[in-house]
Amino acid sequence: MKNRTPVSTSKTDSKSTKTTKRTVTRGKTEKKVYSLPGQKHDPPEEREPLRIFYESLWKQIPTSEMAEFWMMEHGLLSPERAKKAYEKKQKKQHQLRTGTPVKSAVKLERPESSKKMQSINNGDSKAKKRVDYSDDDDFIISRIKRAKV
């Protein structure tokens, strides 16, 4: 076997100045190196269904971490935004690894119906009577007798 020297190749997108480098050593391809932080994949084509989904999700819900992380990994964010998203993802992964619980910044309020149920369970209002239907046959017969009379 011949020993090949490492060869570096560069590829530039026609749309942007993002460069991709691929190092080839002894016939094996190593990982690609991207210029944007957190990018792991080549940018998909514009009509790719996943790209359409995540871009529309990003437009509708700008706070969506799922869309932000996907777009960062595929090189669709600006360099500044990609850097912020990458730091956010690293922080989240570190918290998951160490077992530190992640608290949401947004506190959601309970709907009215669950507030009522909570007050009933706490004994704030009249407790509902519980009916025991363990003997279903007597219950059905008594309903039938009432209907006939």
C-alpha positions as CSV (number, residue, x, y, z in Angstrom):
1,M,0.0,0.0,0.0
2,K,1.1,3.5,-0.7
3,N,1.1,6.0,2.0
4,R,-0.9,9.0,0.9
5,T,-0.3,12.4,2.3
6,P,-3.3,14.2,3.8
7,V,-5.1,16.2,1.2
8,S,-7.4,19.1,2.0
9,T,-10.2,20.2,-0.3
10,S,-12.4,23.3,0.0
11,K,-15.9,23.8,-1.3
12,T,-17.7,27.1,-1.4
13,D,-21.5,27.6,-1.7
14,S,-22.6,29.7,-4.6
15,K,-25.0,31.6,-2.2
16,S,-22.6,32.5,0.6
17,T,-19.0,32.5,1.6
18,K,-19.3,29.5,3.9
19,T,-16.5,27.1,3.3
20,T,-16.3,23.4,4.0
21,K,-13.1,21.6,4.3
22,R,-12.7,17.8,4.0
23,T,-9.5,16.0,4.9
24,V,-8.7,12.7,3.2
25,T,-6.1,10.4,4.7
26,R,-5.3,7.0,3.3
27,G,-8.6,6.7,1.4
28,K,-10.8,7.4,4.5
29,T,-12.8,10.6,4.8
30,E,-12.7,12.4,8.0
31,K,-15.3,14.8,9.4
32,K,-16.1,18.0,7.5
33,V,-15.1,21.2,9.2
34,Y,-17.5,24.1,8.8
35,S,-17.0,27.8,9.3
36,L,-20.1,28.4,11.4
37,P,-20.2,27.4,15.1
38,G,-22.3,24.3,15.7
39,Q,-22.8,23.4,12.0
40,K,-22.7,19.6,11.4
41,H,-24.4,19.2,8.0
42,D,-24.4,20.8,4.6
43,P,-27.2,23.3,4.1
44,P,-30.2,21.5,2.5
45,E,-31.8,22.6,-0.8
46,E,-34.5,25.3,-0.6
47,R,-37.3,22.9,-1.5
48,E,-36.2,20.2,1.1
49,P,-39.3,19.4,3.3
50,L,-37.4,19.5,6.6
51,R,-35.9,22.9,5.7
52,I,-39.3,24.2,4.8
53,F,-40.8,22.9,8.1
54,Y,-38.0,24.3,10.3
55,E,-37.9,27.7,8.6
56,S,-41.7,28.1,8.9
57,L,-41.5,27.0,12.5
58,W,-38.8,29.6,13.1
59,K,-40.9,32.3,11.5
60,Q,-44.0,31.4,13.5
61,I,-42.3,30.7,16.8
62,P,-39.0,32.6,17.0
63,T,-38.3,31.2,20.5
64,S,-38.4,27.6,19.3
65,E,-35.2,25.9,20.4
66,M,-35.9,22.9,18.2
67,A,-36.0,25.0,15.1
68,E,-33.0,27.1,16.2
69,F,-30.8,24.1,16.8
70,W,-31.7,22.4,13.6
71,M,-31.1,25.6,11.6
72,M,-27.8,26.1,13.4
73,E,-26.6,22.5,12.7
74,H,-27.5,22.9,9.0
75,G,-25.8,26.4,8.6
76,L,-28.9,28.4,8.0
77,L,-28.4,31.0,10.7
78,S,-26.3,34.2,10.6
79,P,-22.8,33.8,12.3
80,E,-23.8,35.9,15.3
81,R,-27.1,34.0,15.8
82,A,-25.4,30.6,15.2
83,K,-22.8,31.5,17.9
84,K,-25.6,32.3,20.5
85,A,-27.5,29.1,19.6
86,Y,-24.4,27.0,19.9
87,E,-23.6,28.4,23.3
88,K,-27.2,27.8,24.4
89,K,-27.1,24.2,23.2
90,Q,-23.7,23.6,24.9
91,K,-25.2,24.9,28.2
92,K,-28.3,22.8,27.8
93,Q,-26.2,19.6,27.1
94,H,-24.0,20.3,30.1
95,Q,-27.0,20.6,32.3
96,L,-28.4,17.4,31.0
97,R,-25.1,15.5,31.6
98,T,-24.7,16.8,35.1
99,G,-28.3,16.1,36.0
100,T,-29.1,19.7,36.8
101,P,-32.7,20.4,36.2
102,V,-33.5,23.0,33.5
103,K,-36.1,25.5,34.6
104,S,-38.3,27.2,32.0
105,A,-38.1,31.0,32.0
106,V,-41.8,31.2,31.1
107,K,-44.3,30.3,33.8
108,L,-47.6,29.1,32.4
109,E,-50.8,29.7,34.2
110,R,-53.3,27.0,34.7
111,P,-56.7,27.1,32.9
112,E,-59.8,27.9,34.8
113,S,-61.1,24.4,34.9
114,S,-57.9,23.0,36.6
115,K,-58.1,25.9,39.1
116,K,-61.6,24.8,40.0
117,M,-60.6,21.2,40.4
118,Q,-57.7,22.2,42.6
119,S,-60.0,24.2,44.9
120,I,-62.4,21.3,45.1
121,N,-59.5,18.9,46.0
122,N,-58.3,21.3,48.6
123,G,-61.7,21.5,50.3
124,D,-62.4,25.1,49.4
125,S,-65.9,24.4,48.1
126,K,-68.5,21.8,48.8
127,A,-67.2,18.3,48.2
128,K,-69.1,16.3,45.7
129,K,-70.8,13.1,47.0
130,R,-69.3,10.0,45.7
131,V,-71.7,7.3,44.5
132,D,-70.7,3.7,44.8
133,Y,-71.7,1.7,41.8
134,S,-70.0,-1.5,42.9
135,D,-73.3,-3.4,42.6
136,D,-74.4,-2.4,39.0
137,D,-77.3,-4.9,38.8
138,D,-79.3,-3.3,41.7
139,F,-78.8,0.1,40.1
140,I,-80.1,-1.0,36.7
141,I,-83.1,-2.8,38.2
142,S,-84.0,0.1,40.4
143,R,-84.0,2.4,37.3
144,I,-86.2,0.0,35.4
145,K,-88.7,-0.3,38.3
146,R,-89.0,3.5,38.5
147,A,-89.6,3.8,34.8
148,K,-92.5,1.2,34.9
149,V,-94.3,2.7,37.9
